[in-house]
Amino acid sequence: MDLSDIYHHRFDARDRAMMTRVWKVLVEDCFQRWIKPTDLVLDLGAGLCLFINHVRARKKIAADANPEAAKYCAPDVAFIEIRDVDKLDLGEPIDVVFASNFFEHLDNSEAVLRTLRAIHGRLHSGGRLIILQPNFALVGASYFDFIDHKTILTDVSLREALLITGYEVLFYKKRFLPYTSKSRLPKAAWLVRLYLKFPIAQYLFGKQTLVIATPKPIPSSPFHPHLQA
């Protein structure tokens, strides 16, 4: 698919300005607690760079298959164009990988598992994988209102995928954010902060699941020498 055409159709300048305000609050009041100022942070499928632009970290990298995503990067964010995480090489382990509304765009469940394994191999020991994922169990048929959504994931199948690929789940919230930025919920900064403070609001309107996971150490084995450190 031509990702540039999809982005231009889906988000106009007004949408981008609104989402920038919302994500500033989301990062400051929620996601930043999982990120240290000394971390190397990778935003996988960065899109409009709404997350990575607001993070406080030592090194910030936006990765996307669409080269046009580079123009949305803040001055302190480096950009890499990449379609295959297996080919990702930053020259050092990654402390935090963030993937928002990413895995549903992969071709199938095998691609999801392959990508999770690739991330596992690039995360620092004790690193964090932060996933914000539309939950098909909560969204239903509107999951496919976006033409580029391919793979169905629920909170249950996402957790299973993480366990299969060697992660430990540190934090899990089945109902977190509304499904789409085009929802009718108010988007003023103070209202977003209020939403984050009241779990009942998230229970009523949350259609996306938030999961934070860390890679388990791969045990060495005399029968599998390629797994040894």
Contacts in CASP RR format, 6 or more apart in sequence:
PFRMAT RR
TARGET T0000
AUTHOR 0000-0000-0000
METHOD contacts of the structure
MODEL  1
MDLSDIYHHRFDARDRAMMTRVWKVLVEDCFQRWIKPTDLVLDLGAGLCL
FINHVRARKKIAADANPEAAKYCAPDVAFIEIRDVDKLDLGEPIDVVFAS
NFFEHLDNSEAVLRTLRAIHGRLHSGGRLIILQPNFALVGASYFDFIDHK
TILTDVSLREALLITGYEVLFYKKRFLPYTSKSRLPKAAWLVRLYLKFPI
AQYLFGKQTLVIATPKPIPSSPFHPHLQA
1 147 0 8 1.000
1 148 0 8 1.000
3 64 0 8 1.000
3 65 0 8 1.000
3 66 0 8 1.000
3 68 0 8 1.000
3 148 0 8 1.000
4 66 0 8 1.000
4 68 0 8 1.000
6 147 0 8 1.000
6 148 0 8 1.000
7 47 0 8 1.000
7 48 0 8 1.000
7 66 0 8 1.000
7 68 0 8 1.000
10 146 0 8 1.000
11 19 0 8 1.000
11 48 0 8 1.000
15 181 0 8 1.000
15 182 0 8 1.000
16 48 0 8 1.000
16 72 0 8 1.000
18 181 0 8 1.000
18 187 0 8 1.000
19 48 0 8 1.000
19 50 0 8 1.000
19 181 0 8 1.000
20 48 0 8 1.000
20 50 0 8 1.000
20 53 0 8 1.000
21 187 0 8 1.000
21 188 0 8 1.000
21 189 0 8 1.000
22 50 0 8 1.000
22 181 0 8 1.000
22 187 0 8 1.000
22 189 0 8 1.000
22 192 0 8 1.000
23 50 0 8 1.000
23 51 0 8 1.000
23 53 0 8 1.000
23 54 0 8 1.000
24 54 0 8 1.000
24 189 0 8 1.000
25 189 0 8 1.000
25 192 0 8 1.000
25 193 0 8 1.000
25 196 0 8 1.000
26 51 0 8 1.000
26 177 0 8 1.000
26 192 0 8 1.000
26 196 0 8 1.000
27 51 0 8 1.000
27 54 0 8 1.000
27 55 0 8 1.000
28 54 0 8 1.000
29 192 0 8 1.000
29 193 0 8 1.000
29 196 0 8 1.000
30 196 0 8 1.000
31 51 0 8 1.000
31 55 0 8 1.000
31 98 0 8 1.000
31 130 0 8 1.000
32 55 0 8 1.000
32 56 0 8 1.000
34 96 0 8 1.000
34 128 0 8 1.000
34 130 0 8 1.000
34 171 0 8 1.000
34 212 0 8 1.000
35 41 0 8 1.000
35 55 0 8 1.000
35 56 0 8 1.000
35 57 0 8 1.000
35 95 0 8 1.000
35 96 0 8 1.000
35 128 0 8 1.000
36 57 0 8 1.000
36 95 0 8 1.000
37 56 0 8 1.000
37 57 0 8 1.000
37 58 0 8 1.000
38 57 0 8 1.000
38 58 0 8 1.000
38 95 0 8 1.000
39 57 0 8 1.000
39 58 0 8 1.000
39 59 0 8 1.000
39 95 0 8 1.000
39 96 0 8 1.000
40 57 0 8 1.000
40 58 0 8 1.000
40 59 0 8 1.000
40 61 0 8 1.000
40 90 0 8 1.000
40 92 0 8 1.000
40 93 0 8 1.000
40 94 0 8 1.000
40 95 0 8 1.000
40 96 0 8 1.000
40 124 0 8 1.000
41 52 0 8 1.000
41 55 0 8 1.000
41 57 0 8 1.000
41 59 0 8 1.000
41 60 0 8 1.000
41 61 0 8 1.000
41 94 0 8 1.000
41 95 0 8 1.000
41 96 0 8 1.000
41 97 0 8 1.000
41 98 0 8 1.000
42 61 0 8 1.000
42 63 0 8 1.000
42 90 0 8 1.000
42 94 0 8 1.000
42 96 0 8 1.000
42 97 0 8 1.000
42 98 0 8 1.000
43 49 0 8 1.000
43 51 0 8 1.000
43 52 0 8 1.000
43 60 0 8 1.000
43 61 0 8 1.000
43 62 0 8 1.000
43 63 0 8 1.000
43 98 0 8 1.000
43 100 0 8 1.000
44 63 0 8 1.000
44 85 0 8 1.000
44 97 0 8 1.000
44 98 0 8 1.000
44 99 0 8 1.000
44 102 0 8 1.000
44 119 0 8 1.000
45 62 0 8 1.000
45 63 0 8 1.000
45 64 0 8 1.000
45 65 0 8 1.000
45 69 0 8 1.000
45 99 0 8 1.000
45 100 0 8 1.000
45 102 0 8 1.000
46 52 0 8 1.000
46 62 0 8 1.000
46 63 0 8 1.000
46 64 0 8 1.000
46 69 0 8 1.000
46 72 0 8 1.000
46 73 0 8 1.000
46 79 0 8 1.000
47 62 0 8 1.000
47 64 0 8 1.000
47 66 0 8 1.000
47 69 0 8 1.000
47 72 0 8 1.000
48 69 0 8 1.000
48 72 0 8 1.000
49 62 0 8 1.000
49 69 0 8 1.000
49 72 0 8 1.000
49 73 0 8 1.000
49 74 0 8 1.000
49 77 0 8 1.000
51 98 0 8 1.000
51 100 0 8 1.000
52 60 0 8 1.000
52 61 0 8 1.000
52 62 0 8 1.000
52 73 0 8 1.000
52 74 0 8 1.000
52 77 0 8 1.000
52 98 0 8 1.000
53 72 0 8 1.000
53 73 0 8 1.000
53 74 0 8 1.000
53 77 0 8 1.000
57 95 0 8 1.000
57 96 0 8 1.000
59 78 0 8 1.000
60 74 0 8 1.000
60 76 0 8 1.000
60 77 0 8 1.000
60 78 0 8 1.000
61 77 0 8 1.000
61 78 0 8 1.000
61 79 0 8 1.000
61 80 0 8 1.000
61 90 0 8 1.000
62 69 0 8 1.000
62 70 0 8 1.000
62 72 0 8 1.000
62 73 0 8 1.000
62 77 0 8 1.000
62 78 0 8 1.000
62 79 0 8 1.000
62 80 0 8 1.000
63 79 0 8 1.000
63 80 0 8 1.000
63 81 0 8 1.000
63 82 0 8 1.000
63 88 0 8 1.000
64 70 0 8 1.000
64 79 0 8 1.000
64 81 0 8 1.000
64 82 0 8 1.000
65 81 0 8 1.000
65 82 0 8 1.000
65 83 0 8 1.000
66 81 0 8 1.000
67 81 0 8 1.000
69 79 0 8 1.000
70 79 0 8 1.000
70 81 0 8 1.000
73 79 0 8 1.000
80 88 0 8 1.000
82 88 0 8 1.000
85 115 0 8 1.000
85 118 0 8 1.000
85 119 0 8 1.000
85 122 0 8 1.000
86 114 0 8 1.000
86 118 0 8 1.000
88 118 0 8 1.000
88 122 0 8 1.000
90 122 0 8 1.000
93 122 0 8 1.000
93 123 0 8 1.000
93 124 0 8 1.000
93 125 0 8 1.000
94 122 0 8 1.000
94 123 0 8 1.000
94 124 0 8 1.000
94 127 0 8 1.000
95 123 0 8 1.000
95 124 0 8 1.000
95 127 0 8 1.000
95 128 0 8 1.000
96 127 0 8 1.000
96 128 0 8 1.000
96 129 0 8 1.000
96 130 0 8 1.000
97 119 0 8 1.000
97 122 0 8 1.000
97 123 0 8 1.000
97 128 0 8 1.000
97 129 0 8 1.000
97 130 0 8 1.000
98 130 0 8 1.000
98 132 0 8 1.000
99 129 0 8 1.000
99 130 0 8 1.000
99 131 0 8 1.000
99 132 0 8 1.000
99 133 0 8 1.000
100 131 0 8 1.000
100 132 0 8 1.000
101 132 0 8 1.000
101 133 0 8 1.000
101 134 0 8 1.000
101 208 0 8 1.000
102 131 0 8 1.000
102 133 0 8 1.000
103 112 0 8 1.000
103 115 0 8 1.000
103 131 0 8 1.000
103 133 0 8 1.000
103 151 0 8 1.000
103 153 0 8 1.000
103 158 0 8 1.000
104 133 0 8 1.000
104 134 0 8 1.000
104 143 0 8 1.000
104 149 0 8 1.000
104 150 0 8 1.000
104 151 0 8 1.000
104 152 0 8 1.000
104 153 0 8 1.000
105 148 0 8 1.000
105 149 0 8 1.000
105 150 0 8 1.000
105 151 0 8 1.000
106 112 0 8 1.000
106 115 0 8 1.000
106 150 0 8 1.000
106 151 0 8 1.000
107 150 0 8 1.000
107 151 0 8 1.000
108 150 0 8 1.000
108 151 0 8 1.000
109 151 0 8 1.000
109 157 0 8 1.000
109 161 0 8 1.000
111 151 0 8 1.000
112 151 0 8 1.000
112 153 0 8 1.000
112 161 0 8 1.000
113 161 0 8 1.000
113 164 0 8 1.000
113 165 0 8 1.000
116 129 0 8 1.000
116 161 0 8 1.000
116 162 0 8 1.000
116 165 0 8 1.000
116 167 0 8 1.000
117 165 0 8 1.000
119 129 0 8 1.000
120 165 0 8 1.000
120 166 0 8 1.000
120 167 0 8 1.000
120 215 0 8 1.000
121 215 0 8 1.000
123 129 0 8 1.000
123 214 0 8 1.000
123 215 0 8 1.000
125 215 0 8 1.000
125 217 0 8 1.000
126 214 0 8 1.000
126 215 0 8 1.000
127 214 0 8 1.000
127 215 0 8 1.000
128 170 0 8 1.000
128 212 0 8 1.000
128 213 0 8 1.000
128 214 0 8 1.000
129 162 0 8 1.000
129 167 0 8 1.000
129 212 0 8 1.000
129 213 0 8 1.000
129 214 0 8 1.000
129 215 0 8 1.000
130 210 0 8 1.000
130 211 0 8 1.000
130 212 0 8 1.000
131 158 0 8 1.000
131 209 0 8 1.000
131 210 0 8 1.000
131 211 0 8 1.000
131 212 0 8 1.000
131 213 0 8 1.000
132 176 0 8 1.000
132 177 0 8 1.000
132 208 0 8 1.000
132 209 0 8 1.000
132 210 0 8 1.000
133 153 0 8 1.000
133 155 0 8 1.000
133 158 0 8 1.000
133 208 0 8 1.000
133 209 0 8 1.000
133 210 0 8 1.000
133 211 0 8 1.000
134 143 0 8 1.000
134 149 0 8 1.000
134 153 0 8 1.000
134 179 0 8 1.000
134 207 0 8 1.000
134 208 0 8 1.000
134 209 0 8 1.000
135 153 0 8 1.000
135 154 0 8 1.000
135 155 0 8 1.000
135 174 0 8 1.000
135 175 0 8 1.000
135 207 0 8 1.000
135 208 0 8 1.000
135 209 0 8 1.000
136 143 0 8 1.000
136 152 0 8 1.000
136 153 0 8 1.000
136 154 0 8 1.000
137 154 0 8 1.000
137 155 0 8 1.000
137 156 0 8 1.000
138 174 0 8 1.000
138 175 0 8 1.000
138 179 0 8 1.000
138 206 0 8 1.000
138 207 0 8 1.000
138 209 0 8 1.000
139 179 0 8 1.000
139 207 0 8 1.000
142 179 0 8 1.000
143 149 0 8 1.000
143 152 0 8 1.000
153 161 0 8 1.000
155 172 0 8 1.000
155 174 0 8 1.000
155 209 0 8 1.000
155 211 0 8 1.000
158 209 0 8 1.000
158 211 0 8 1.000
159 169 0 8 1.000
159 172 0 8 1.000
159 211 0 8 1.000
162 169 0 8 1.000
162 211 0 8 1.000
162 213 0 8 1.000
163 169 0 8 1.000
166 215 0 8 1.000
166 216 0 8 1.000
166 218 0 8 1.000
167 213 0 8 1.000
167 214 0 8 1.000
167 215 0 8 1.000
167 216 0 8 1.000
168 213 0 8 1.000
168 214 0 8 1.000
168 215 0 8 1.000
168 216 0 8 1.000
169 211 0 8 1.000
169 212 0 8 1.000
169 213 0 8 1.000
170 212 0 8 1.000
170 213 0 8 1.000
170 214 0 8 1.000
171 210 0 8 1.000
171 211 0 8 1.000
171 212 0 8 1.000
172 209 0 8 1.000
172 210 0 8 1.000
172 211 0 8 1.000
172 212 0 8 1.000
173 202 0 8 1.000
173 209 0 8 1.000
173 210 0 8 1.000
173 211 0 8 1.000
174 209 0 8 1.000
175 202 0 8 1.000
175 203 0 8 1.000
175 205 0 8 1.000
175 206 0 8 1.000
175 207 0 8 1.000
175 208 0 8 1.000
175 209 0 8 1.000
176 202 0 8 1.000
176 206 0 8 1.000
176 208 0 8 1.000
176 209 0 8 1.000
176 210 0 8 1.000
177 202 0 8 1.000
177 206 0 8 1.000
177 207 0 8 1.000
177 208 0 8 1.000
177 210 0 8 1.000
178 185 0 8 1.000
178 205 0 8 1.000
178 206 0 8 1.000
178 207 0 8 1.000
178 208 0 8 1.000
179 206 0 8 1.000
179 207 0 8 1.000
179 208 0 8 1.000
181 187 0 8 1.000
183 205 0 8 1.000
185 191 0 8 1.000
185 195 0 8 1.000
185 205 0 8 1.000
194 201 0 8 1.000
195 201 0 8 1.000
195 202 0 8 1.000
195 205 0 8 1.000
196 202 0 8 1.000
218 227 0 8 1.000
218 229 0 8 1.000
219 227 0 8 1.000
220 227 0 8 1.000
220 228 0 8 1.000
220 229 0 8 1.000
221 227 0 8 1.000
221 228 0 8 1.000
END
